[in-house]
Amino acid sequence: MLKEFHSRWTELTLLIMAAAVFTITLVSLELSQGNELTTEILWIIGGFLGVLIGAHIVLCFLAPNSDQLMLPIVAVLNGIGLLMLARIDIAQETTLASRQVMWTIVGLVLFAAVLIIVRDHKVFTRFSYLLGVVGIVLLALPLVWPQPPGAEARIWIWLGPFSIQPGEFSKILLLLFFAMLLVQKRSLFTVAGYRFLGISLPRLRDLAPILIVWAIAIVIMGVSNDFGPALLLFSTVLGMLFMATGRVSWLLIGIILVAVGATGIYMISDKIQDRFSNFLDPLANYDNTGYQLSQALFGMSTGGITGSGLGNGYPELVPVAHSDFILAAIGEEFGLIGLSAVLILFALLVSRGFNTAMRVRDSYGKLVAGGLSLTVAIQVFVVTGGISALLPMTGLTTPFISAGGSALMANYILLAILLRISNTARRPQAEIAAPEDNAEVAEVRS
């Protein structure tokens, strides 16, 4: 037992540092606003510390060889999210931070469950088609689920007092499915068909998988009136396809399909037209659809390089600042320096994920780790571009930071899968030389 804990000393040290900074900052925030330390604050601190301790213990026993930087990075990101939600709670008299702690604990339970059930990431290959079907069903389930009056997008299902966004979980299931599909059919995607302007293009019949993804994304986007998740899924699958084949022609085809699909949706969707107009000139629609983005830009401009200081800004003036625009709130109170630090943390997390993809020995593990890392990178890129008016808003949230139970639980599942693959990749050679492991790897590669 002591050996497992000693082997993850780096992770434990970083987690202690993250917990100490979080506790001191949250207490300072409350005292600076003239508030007393209530049981709610103690719940937030205790819940956060409990999650860190629990996650560390789980990894010590279930994935002792896994990467020791991923969990501390996620802990800092999660802590920053809780701090900003506590700040917004003070301004709006809400309980966002307390609810987020509850969902973080649920996320840890799912995190541990994945590591307990999935002892080897290659087990997903046995159920790849089932995972694909379940992923499609979850993605389409809100289309037939009763929605509240006036709902802008059909992306939620209600189970009593709780609401769940199944698309967050379907994203992971579909990535697991497509990773297996690309491993099995890799030779088809690398067969040259035609040459155009010096670029080798695939044969038309080999385009079927990517065309199917494109069609499903377009249909679900059109019916649910939610375009961010479909764009994220398509972009990630396209990136995985490039990782599997190394052919630039697939990227060009994907860009063309995105352009065609985006143009078609723009022609029929008032929501997308409004978002594109706000992207071009948010101040022109300040009193209407451009108000949210305009206020976010005002806030970040006020924050400047060093920020207005935690507790000294006005993040509550930005509608839905706790979700879609939480990075804007961070930019206002922590400035460009603080926002850049958050983006660097995400860059480190993604780089550790790609490092895992490079180190794992089987092709399936490489594509899964690369795909899951890529989806985090794309999501952060799109969100950052949206709040800064460099890209149209998509409705995506910031992983581990934005308020929301579904996204937080799904991201902890994503982290568990990455750490499971990392554990396999970093195991000593003697532990992975078992005949059954080699046979399974050969089966996946075939």
KELUMPA-700433 format. One record per residue (C-alpha): y negated, x, z; residue in three letters. Coordinates in nm, 2 decimals, padded with zeros to 4 digits. Last residue first. Layout:
[pt [Y; X; Z]; ALA]
...
This chain:
[pt [00.64; -00.60; -03.74]; SER]
[pt [00.38; -00.46; -03.51]; ARG]
[pt [00.45; -00.72; -03.24]; VAL]
[pt [00.83; -00.67; -03.26]; GLU]
[pt [00.79; -00.30; -03.24]; ALA]
[pt [00.58; -00.34; -02.93]; VAL]
[pt [00.85; -00.56; -02.78]; GLU]
[pt [01.12; -00.31; -02.86]; ALA]
[pt [00.92; -00.03; -02.70]; ASN]
[pt [00.87; -00.24; -02.38]; ASP]
[pt [01.24; -00.33; -02.36]; GLU]
[pt [01.34; 00.03; -02.40]; PRO]
[pt [01.13; 00.14; -02.10]; ALA]
[pt [00.89; 00.43; -02.18]; ALA]
[pt [00.59; 00.26; -02.04]; ILE]
[pt [00.62; 00.38; -01.68]; GLU]
[pt [00.69; 00.74; -01.78]; ALA]
[pt [00.38; 00.75; -01.99]; GLN]
[pt [00.15; 00.69; -01.69]; PRO]
[pt [-00.02; 00.35; -01.71]; ARG]
[pt [-00.37; 00.36; -01.85]; ARG]
[pt [-00.33; 00.14; -02.16]; ALA]
[pt [-00.12; -00.11; -01.97]; THR]
[pt [-00.38; -00.14; -01.69]; ASN]
[pt [-00.65; -00.17; -01.95]; SER]
[pt [-00.47; -00.46; -02.12]; ILE]
[pt [-00.45; -00.64; -01.78]; ARG]
[pt [-00.81; -00.55; -01.72]; LEU]
[pt [-00.92; -00.71; -02.05]; LEU]
[pt [-00.71; -01.02; -01.97]; ILE]
[pt [-00.87; -01.05; -01.63]; ALA]
[pt [-01.22; -01.01; -01.77]; LEU]
[pt [-01.16; -01.29; -02.02]; LEU]
[pt [-01.03; -01.51; -01.73]; ILE]
[pt [-01.35; -01.42; -01.54]; TYR]
[pt [-01.55; -01.52; -01.84]; ASN]
[pt [-01.38; -01.85; -01.87]; ALA]
[pt [-01.45; -01.94; -01.51]; MET]
[pt [-01.82; -01.84; -01.54]; LEU]
[pt [-01.86; -02.03; -01.87]; ALA]
[pt [-01.71; -02.35; -01.73]; SER]
[pt [-01.89; -02.33; -01.40]; GLY]
[pt [-02.25; -02.31; -01.52]; GLY]
[pt [-02.55; -02.11; -01.42]; ALA]
[pt [-02.63; -01.81; -01.64]; SER]
[pt [-02.54; -01.46; -01.52]; ILE]
[pt [-02.17; -01.39; -01.57]; PHE]
[pt [-02.21; -01.42; -01.95]; PRO]
[pt [-02.55; -01.53; -02.08]; THR]
[pt [-02.55; -01.88; -02.22]; THR]
[pt [-02.53; -02.00; -02.58]; LEU]
[pt [-02.76; -02.28; -02.69]; GLY]
[pt [-02.82; -02.13; -03.04]; THR]
[pt [-03.19; -02.04; -03.03]; MET]
[pt [-03.33; -01.90; -03.36]; PRO]
[pt [-03.34; -01.52; -03.37]; LEU]
[pt [-03.62; -01.27; -03.29]; LEU]
[pt [-03.80; -01.53; -03.08]; ALA]
[pt [-03.75; -01.33; -02.76]; SER]
[pt [-03.54; -01.59; -02.59]; ILE]
[pt [-03.32; -01.63; -02.90]; GLY]
[pt [-03.27; -01.26; -02.98]; GLY]
[pt [-03.15; -01.20; -02.62]; THR]
[pt [-02.91; -01.49; -02.64]; VAL]
[pt [-02.77; -01.38; -02.98]; VAL]
[pt [-02.72; -01.02; -02.87]; PHE]
[pt [-02.56; -01.13; -02.54]; VAL]
[pt [-02.31; -01.36; -02.72]; GLN]
[pt [-02.23; -01.10; -02.99]; ILE]
[pt [-02.16; -00.83; -02.73]; ALA]
[pt [-01.94; -01.06; -02.52]; VAL]
[pt [-01.75; -01.18; -02.83]; THR]
[pt [-01.70; -00.81; -02.93]; LEU]
[pt [-01.54; -00.72; -02.60]; SER]
[pt [-01.29; -01.01; -02.63]; LEU]
[pt [-01.22; -00.91; -02.99]; GLY]
[pt [-01.17; -00.54; -02.92]; GLY]
[pt [-00.94; -00.61; -02.62]; ALA]
[pt [-00.74; -00.86; -02.83]; VAL]
[pt [-00.73; -00.64; -03.14]; LEU]
[pt [-00.62; -00.33; -02.96]; LYS]
[pt [-00.36; -00.52; -02.76]; GLY]
[pt [-00.21; -00.66; -03.07]; TYR]
[pt [-00.20; -00.32; -03.24]; SER]
[pt [00.00; -00.16; -02.96]; ASP]
[pt [-00.10; 00.17; -02.79]; ARG]
[pt [-00.39; 00.08; -02.57]; VAL]
[pt [-00.65; 00.36; -02.55]; ARG]
[pt [-00.89; 00.25; -02.83]; MET]
[pt [-00.89; -00.11; -02.72]; ALA]
[pt [-00.96; 00.00; -02.36]; THR]
[pt [-01.25; 00.21; -02.48]; ASN]
[pt [-01.37; -00.10; -02.66]; PHE]
[pt [-01.37; -00.29; -02.33]; GLY]
[pt [-01.54; -00.01; -02.15]; ARG]
[pt [-01.81; -00.01; -02.42]; SER]
[pt [-01.86; -00.38; -02.38]; VAL]
[pt [-01.91; -00.35; -02.01]; LEU]
[pt [-02.15; -00.05; -02.05]; LEU]
[pt [-02.35; -00.24; -02.31]; ALA]
[pt [-02.37; -00.54; -02.08]; PHE]
[pt [-02.50; -00.31; -01.80]; LEU]
[pt [-02.75; -00.17; -02.05]; ILE]
[pt [-02.87; -00.52; -02.13]; LEU]
[pt [-02.93; -00.58; -01.76]; VAL]
[pt [-03.12; -00.26; -01.73]; ALA]
[pt [-03.33; -00.35; -02.03]; SER]
[pt [-03.43; -00.68; -01.86]; LEU]
[pt [-03.53; -00.49; -01.55]; GLY]
[pt [-03.74; -00.23; -01.73]; ILE]
[pt [-03.89; -00.50; -01.96]; LEU]
[pt [-04.01; -00.68; -01.65]; GLY]
[pt [-03.83; -00.77; -01.33]; PHE]
[pt [-04.00; -01.11; -01.27]; GLU]
[pt [-04.07; -01.22; -01.62]; GLU]
[pt [-03.78; -01.05; -01.79]; GLY]
[pt [-03.54; -01.19; -01.54]; ILE]
[pt [-03.67; -01.54; -01.60]; ALA]
[pt [-03.64; -01.48; -01.98]; ALA]
[pt [-03.28; -01.37; -01.93]; LEU]
[pt [-03.22; -01.70; -01.75]; ILE]
[pt [-03.33; -01.89; -02.06]; PHE]
[pt [-03.01; -02.08; -02.17]; ASP]
[pt [-02.90; -02.16; -01.81]; SER]
[pt [-03.12; -02.14; -01.50]; HIS]
[pt [-03.44; -02.15; -01.71]; ALA]
[pt [-03.34; -02.50; -01.83]; VAL]
[pt [-03.71; -02.58; -01.90]; PRO]
[pt [-03.94; -02.28; -01.84]; VAL]
[pt [-04.20; -02.35; -01.58]; LEU]
[pt [-03.95; -02.29; -01.31]; GLU]
[pt [-03.96; -01.92; -01.40]; PRO]
[pt [-04.31; -01.89; -01.24]; TYR]
[pt [-04.34; -01.53; -01.12]; GLY]
[pt [-04.40; -01.38; -00.77]; ASN]
[pt [-04.05; -01.43; -00.62]; GLY]
[pt [-03.90; -01.11; -00.76]; LEU]
[pt [-04.19; -00.90; -00.89]; GLY]
[pt [-04.44; -00.97; -01.17]; SER]
[pt [-04.25; -00.74; -01.40]; GLY]
[pt [-04.25; -00.36; -01.46]; THR]
[pt [-04.32; -00.35; -01.84]; ILE]
[pt [-04.49; -00.69; -01.89]; GLY]
[pt [-04.41; -00.97; -01.66]; GLY]
[pt [-04.69; -01.18; -01.80]; THR]
[pt [-04.56; -01.13; -02.15]; SER]
[pt [-04.21; -01.23; -02.03]; MET]
[pt [-04.35; -01.55; -01.88]; GLY]
[pt [-04.56; -01.64; -02.19]; PHE]
[pt [-04.26; -01.59; -02.41]; LEU]
[pt [-04.05; -01.81; -02.20]; ALA]
[pt [-04.32; -02.07; -02.19]; GLN]
[pt [-04.34; -02.07; -02.57]; SER]
[pt [-03.96; -02.09; -02.60]; LEU]
[pt [-03.94; -02.40; -02.39]; GLN]
[pt [-04.25; -02.57; -02.53]; TYR]
[pt [-04.15; -02.54; -02.90]; GLY]
[pt [-03.97; -02.87; -02.92]; THR]
[pt [-04.29; -03.07; -02.83]; ASN]
[pt [-04.63; -02.98; -02.70]; ASP]
[pt [-04.60; -02.62; -02.81]; TYR]
[pt [-04.48; -02.70; -03.16]; ASN]
[pt [-04.71; -02.46; -03.35]; ALA]
[pt [-04.67; -02.23; -03.06]; LEU]
[pt [-04.30; -02.17; -03.13]; PRO]
[pt [-04.38; -02.03; -03.48]; ASP]
[pt [-04.09; -01.91; -03.70]; LEU]
[pt [-03.82; -01.95; -03.43]; PHE]
[pt [-03.96; -02.29; -03.33]; ASN]
[pt [-03.93; -02.40; -03.69]; SER]
[pt [-03.57; -02.28; -03.70]; PHE]
[pt [-03.49; -02.46; -03.37]; ARG]
[pt [-03.65; -02.78; -03.50]; ASP]
[pt [-03.45; -02.76; -03.83]; GLN]
[pt [-03.13; -02.69; -03.64]; ILE]
[pt [-03.18; -03.01; -03.43]; LYS]
[pt [-03.28; -03.22; -03.73]; ASP]
[pt [-02.94; -03.14; -03.89]; SER]
[pt [-02.86; -03.22; -04.25]; ILE]
[pt [-03.03; -02.95; -04.46]; MET]
[pt [-02.99; -02.69; -04.18]; TYR]
[pt [-02.62; -02.75; -04.17]; ILE]
[pt [-02.58; -02.68; -04.54]; GLY]
[pt [-02.80; -02.36; -04.52]; THR]
[pt [-02.61; -02.24; -04.22]; ALA]
[pt [-02.27; -02.29; -04.39]; GLY]
[pt [-02.38; -02.11; -04.71]; VAL]
[pt [-02.53; -01.82; -04.51]; ALA]
[pt [-02.23; -01.79; -04.28]; VAL]
[pt [-02.00; -01.80; -04.58]; LEU]
[pt [-02.20; -01.52; -04.75]; ILE]
[pt [-02.20; -01.31; -04.44]; ILE]
[pt [-01.83; -01.36; -04.40]; GLY]
[pt [-01.76; -01.25; -04.76]; ILE]
[pt [-01.97; -00.94; -04.71]; LEU]
[pt [-01.79; -00.86; -04.38]; LEU]
[pt [-01.45; -00.90; -04.55]; TRP]
[pt [-01.56; -00.67; -04.83]; SER]
[pt [-01.64; -00.39; -04.58]; VAL]
[pt [-01.27; -00.33; -04.53]; ARG]
[pt [-01.15; -00.16; -04.21]; GLY]
[pt [-00.85; -00.39; -04.21]; THR]
[pt [-00.78; -00.48; -03.84]; ALA]
[pt [-01.13; -00.40; -03.71]; MET]
[pt [-01.29; -00.59; -04.00]; PHE]
[pt [-01.07; -00.89; -03.93]; LEU]
[pt [-01.17; -00.86; -03.56]; MET]
[pt [-01.53; -00.87; -03.66]; GLY]
[pt [-01.48; -01.18; -03.87]; LEU]
[pt [-01.30; -01.34; -03.58]; VAL]
[pt [-01.59; -01.26; -03.35]; THR]
[pt [-01.85; -01.39; -03.60]; SER]
[pt [-01.66; -01.72; -03.65]; PHE]
[pt [-01.61; -01.78; -03.28]; LEU]
[pt [-01.97; -01.70; -03.19]; LEU]
[pt [-02.11; -01.92; -03.47]; LEU]
[pt [-01.88; -02.20; -03.36]; ALA]
[pt [-02.00; -02.16; -03.00]; PRO]
[pt [-02.37; -02.17; -03.10]; GLY]
[pt [-02.37; -02.47; -03.33]; PHE]
[pt [-02.35; -02.77; -03.11]; ASP]
[pt [-02.41; -03.11; -03.29]; ASN]
[pt [-02.06; -03.21; -03.20]; SER]
[pt [-01.98; -03.36; -03.55]; VAL]
[pt [-02.15; -03.09; -03.76]; GLY]
[pt [-02.05; -02.80; -03.55]; MET]
[pt [-01.69; -02.92; -03.54]; ILE]
[pt [-01.68; -02.95; -03.92]; VAL]
[pt [-01.85; -02.62; -03.99]; ILE]
[pt [-01.63; -02.43; -03.74]; ALA]
[pt [-01.31; -02.58; -03.88]; ILE]
[pt [-01.42; -02.50; -04.23]; ALA]
[pt [-01.50; -02.13; -04.15]; TRP]
[pt [-01.18; -02.08; -03.96]; VAL]
[pt [-00.99; -02.23; -04.25]; ILE]
[pt [-01.18; -02.01; -04.50]; LEU]
[pt [-01.09; -01.70; -04.28]; ILE]
[pt [-00.72; -01.79; -04.29]; PRO]
[pt [-00.71; -01.88; -04.67]; ALA]
[pt [-00.88; -01.57; -04.80]; LEU]
[pt [-00.55; -01.41; -04.88]; ASP]
[pt [-00.50; -01.66; -05.17]; ARG]
[pt [-00.83; -01.54; -05.32]; LEU]
[pt [-00.72; -01.18; -05.34]; ARG]
[pt [-00.93; -00.94; -05.13]; PRO]
[pt [-01.24; -00.77; -05.28]; LEU]
[pt [-01.27; -00.40; -05.34]; SER]
[pt [-01.64; -00.30; -05.37]; ILE]
[pt [-01.77; -00.09; -05.66]; GLY]
[pt [-02.00; -00.36; -05.78]; LEU]
[pt [-01.72; -00.61; -05.79]; PHE]
[pt [-01.35; -00.51; -05.77]; ARG]
[pt [-01.08; -00.76; -05.75]; TYR]
[pt [-00.76; -00.81; -05.55]; GLY]
[pt [-00.69; -00.53; -05.31]; ALA]
[pt [-00.42; -00.59; -05.05]; VAL]
[pt [-00.55; -00.51; -04.70]; THR]
[pt [-00.56; -00.87; -04.57]; PHE]
[pt [-00.20; -00.93; -04.68]; LEU]
[pt [-00.08; -00.62; -04.50]; SER]
[pt [-00.23; -00.74; -04.17]; ARG]
[pt [-00.04; -01.07; -04.17]; LYS]
[pt [00.14; -01.03; -03.84]; GLN]
[pt [-00.13; -00.83; -03.67]; VAL]
[pt [-00.41; -01.05; -03.80]; LEU]
[pt [-00.22; -01.36; -03.69]; LEU]
[pt [-00.16; -01.22; -03.34]; MET]
[pt [-00.53; -01.14; -03.30]; ALA]
[pt [-00.62; -01.48; -03.44]; PHE]
[pt [-00.41; -01.66; -03.17]; PHE]
[pt [-00.56; -01.46; -02.88]; LEU]
[pt [-00.91; -01.52; -03.01]; LEU]
[pt [-00.83; -01.89; -03.04]; LEU]
[pt [-00.72; -01.90; -02.67]; LEU]
[pt [-01.03; -01.72; -02.56]; ILE]
[pt [-01.27; -01.95; -02.75]; LYS]
[pt [-01.08; -02.25; -02.63]; SER]
[pt [-01.18; -02.18; -02.28]; PHE]
[pt [-01.55; -02.19; -02.33]; GLU]
[pt [-01.51; -02.49; -02.57]; GLY]
[pt [-01.36; -02.69; -02.28]; PRO]
[pt [-01.71; -02.75; -02.13]; GLN]
[pt [-01.62; -02.91; -01.80]; ILE]
[pt [-01.79; -03.18; -01.59]; SER]
[pt [-01.71; -03.26; -01.23]; PHE]
[pt [-01.78; -03.58; -01.04]; PRO]
[pt [-01.48; -03.76; -01.19]; GLY]
[pt [-01.34; -03.56; -01.47]; LEU]
[pt [-01.61; -03.55; -01.74]; TRP]
[pt [-01.57; -03.38; -02.07]; ILE]
[pt [-01.85; -03.18; -02.23]; TRP]
[pt [-01.95; -03.05; -02.58]; ILE]
[pt [-02.08; -03.35; -02.76]; ARG]
[pt [-02.44; -03.23; -02.81]; ALA]
[pt [-02.78; -03.40; -02.74]; GLU]
[pt [-02.64; -03.65; -02.49]; ALA]
[pt [-02.87; -03.96; -02.49]; GLY]
[pt [-02.62; -04.19; -02.32]; PRO]
[pt [-02.34; -04.01; -02.14]; PRO]
[pt [-02.04; -03.90; -02.35]; GLN]
[pt [-01.70; -04.06; -02.38]; PRO]
[pt [-01.44; -03.80; -02.50]; TRP]
[pt [-01.34; -03.82; -02.87]; VAL]
[pt [-01.56; -03.53; -02.99]; LEU]
[pt [-01.53; -03.36; -02.65]; PRO]
[pt [-01.16; -03.29; -02.73]; LEU]
[pt [-01.23; -03.09; -03.05]; ALA]
[pt [-01.26; -02.74; -02.89]; LEU]
[pt [-00.98; -02.82; -02.65]; LEU]
[pt [-00.75; -02.94; -02.92]; VAL]
[pt [-00.83; -02.63; -03.14]; ILE]
[pt [-00.75; -02.40; -02.85]; GLY]
[pt [-00.43; -02.58; -02.76]; VAL]
[pt [-00.32; -02.54; -03.12]; VAL]
[pt [-00.40; -02.17; -03.13]; GLY]
[pt [-00.24; -02.11; -02.80]; LEU]
[pt [00.08; -02.28; -02.92]; LEU]
[pt [00.07; -02.06; -03.23]; TYR]
[pt [00.04; -01.75; -03.02]; SER]
[pt [00.30; -01.84; -02.76]; PHE]
[pt [00.54; -01.54; -02.79]; ARG]
[pt [00.25; -01.31; -02.87]; THR]
[pt [00.08; -01.39; -02.54]; PHE]
[pt [00.36; -01.20; -02.36]; VAL]
[pt [00.22; -00.88; -02.52]; LYS]
[pt [-00.05; -00.88; -02.24]; HIS]
[pt [00.20; -00.77; -01.99]; ASP]
[pt [00.22; -00.90; -01.63]; ARG]
[pt [00.05; -01.23; -01.73]; VAL]
[pt [00.13; -01.48; -01.44]; ILE]
[pt [-00.02; -01.27; -01.15]; ILE]
[pt [-00.31; -01.12; -01.35]; LEU]
[pt [-00.40; -01.46; -01.49]; VAL]
[pt [-00.38; -01.63; -01.15]; ALA]
[pt [-00.60; -01.36; -00.99]; ALA]
[pt [-00.88; -01.42; -01.24]; PHE]
[pt [-00.83; -01.80; -01.21]; LEU]
[pt [-00.88; -01.77; -00.84]; VAL]
[pt [-01.17; -01.54; -00.89]; LEU]
[pt [-01.33; -01.80; -01.12]; GLY]
[pt [-01.29; -02.07; -00.86]; VAL]
[pt [-01.47; -01.84; -00.62]; ILE]
[pt [-01.75; -01.78; -00.88]; THR]
[pt [-01.77; -02.16; -00.93]; TRP]
[pt [-01.84; -02.21; -00.56]; MET]
[pt [-02.09; -01.92; -00.57]; VAL]
[pt [-02.26; -02.09; -00.86]; GLN]
[pt [-02.29; -02.42; -00.66]; ARG]
[pt [-02.47; -02.24; -00.38]; SER]
[pt [-02.70; -02.07; -00.63]; ALA]
[pt [-02.80; -02.39; -00.81]; LEU]
[pt [-02.89; -02.57; -00.49]; THR]
[pt [-03.23; -02.72; -00.59]; THR]
[pt [-03.58; -02.71; -00.43]; GLU]
[pt [-03.75; -02.62; -00.76]; GLN]
[pt [-03.93; -02.30; -00.67]; ALA]
[pt [-03.69; -02.18; -00.40]; ILE]
[pt [-03.38; -02.28; -00.61]; ASP]
[pt [-03.52; -02.08; -00.90]; ILE]
[pt [-03.52; -01.77; -00.69]; ARG]
[pt [-03.17; -01.85; -00.56]; ALA]
[pt [-03.07; -01.88; -00.93]; LEU]
[pt [-03.23; -01.55; -01.01]; MET]
[pt [-03.04; -01.38; -00.72]; LEU]
[pt [-02.71; -01.54; -00.81]; LEU]
[pt [-02.75; -01.42; -01.17]; GLY]
[pt [-02.83; -01.07; -01.06]; ILE]
[pt [-02.52; -01.08; -00.84]; GLY]
[pt [-02.30; -01.19; -01.13]; ASN]
[pt [-02.43; -00.90; -01.34]; LEU]
[pt [-02.38; -00.65; -01.05]; VAL]
[pt [-02.02; -00.78; -00.99]; ALA]
[pt [-01.95; -00.77; -01.36]; VAL]
[pt [-02.04; -00.40; -01.37]; ILE]
[pt [-01.83; -00.34; -01.05]; PRO]
[pt [-01.53; -00.52; -01.21]; LEU]
[pt [-01.55; -00.32; -01.54]; MET]
[pt [-01.59; 00.03; -01.39]; LEU]
[pt [-01.25; 00.09; -01.24]; GLN]
[pt [-01.05; 00.05; -01.56]; ASP]
[pt [-00.69; -00.06; -01.49]; SER]
[pt [-00.42; 00.16; -01.33]; ASN]
[pt [-00.38; -00.05; -01.01]; PRO]
[pt [-00.34; -00.38; -01.20]; ALA]
[pt [-00.16; -00.63; -00.97]; LEU]
[pt [-00.18; -00.47; -00.63]; PHE]
[pt [-00.51; -00.29; -00.63]; CYS]
[pt [-00.65; -00.53; -00.88]; LEU]
[pt [-00.60; -00.83; -00.65]; VAL]
[pt [-00.75; -00.64; -00.35]; ILE]
[pt [-01.06; -00.56; -00.56]; HIS]
[pt [-01.10; -00.92; -00.67]; ALA]
[pt [-01.07; -01.05; -00.32]; GLY]
[pt [-01.32; -00.80; -00.18]; ILE]
[pt [-01.57; -00.88; -00.45]; LEU]
[pt [-01.52; -01.26; -00.42]; VAL]
[pt [-01.55; -01.25; -00.05]; GLY]
[pt [-01.88; -01.06; -00.07]; LEU]
[pt [-02.02; -01.32; -00.31]; PHE]
[pt [-01.91; -01.60; -00.09]; GLY]
[pt [-02.05; -01.44; 00.23]; GLY]
[pt [-02.38; -01.38; 00.07]; ILE]
[pt [-02.41; -01.73; -00.08]; ILE]
[pt [-02.28; -01.89; 00.23]; TRP]
[pt [-02.51; -01.69; 00.45]; LEU]
[pt [-02.80; -01.81; 00.23]; ILE]
[pt [-02.69; -02.17; 00.27]; GLU]
[pt [-02.65; -02.12; 00.65]; THR]
[pt [-03.02; -02.06; 00.66]; THR]
[pt [-03.22; -01.73; 00.68]; LEU]
[pt [-03.57; -01.87; 00.74]; GLU]
[pt [-03.82; -01.90; 00.45]; ASN]
[pt [-04.16; -01.74; 00.43]; GLY]
[pt [-04.12; -01.66; 00.06]; GLN]
[pt [-04.10; -01.28; 00.14]; SER]
[pt [-03.82; -01.36; 00.39]; LEU]
[pt [-03.61; -01.54; 00.14]; GLU]
[pt [-03.65; -01.27; -00.13]; LEU]
[pt [-03.59; -00.99; 00.12]; SER]
[pt [-03.26; -01.15; 00.23]; VAL]
[pt [-03.16; -01.18; -00.14]; LEU]
[pt [-03.25; -00.82; -00.21]; THR]
[pt [-03.07; -00.67; 00.09]; ILE]
[pt [-02.75; -00.87; 00.03]; THR]
[pt [-02.74; -00.79; -00.35]; PHE]
[pt [-02.81; -00.42; -00.29]; VAL]
[pt [-02.54; -00.40; -00.03]; ALA]
[pt [-02.28; -00.59; -00.24]; ALA]
[pt [-02.34; -00.37; -00.54]; ALA]
[pt [-02.31; -00.05; -00.33]; MET]
[pt [-01.99; -00.18; -00.17]; ILE]
[pt [-01.85; -00.26; -00.52]; LEU]
[pt [-01.93; 00.08; -00.65]; LEU]
[pt [-01.74; 00.25; -00.36]; THR]
[pt [-01.45; 00.01; -00.41]; LEU]
[pt [-01.42; 00.09; -00.78]; GLU]
[pt [-01.43; 00.46; -00.73]; THR]
[pt [-01.17; 00.44; -00.45]; TRP]
[pt [-00.92; 00.26; -00.68]; ARG]
[pt [-00.63; 00.51; -00.63]; SER]
[pt [-00.68; 00.50; -00.26]; HIS]
[pt [-00.62; 00.13; -00.24]; PHE]
[pt [-00.29; 00.15; -00.44]; GLU]
[pt [-00.17; 00.45; -00.24]; LYS]
[pt [-00.24; 00.28; 00.09]; LEU]
[pt [00.00; 00.00; 00.00]; MET]
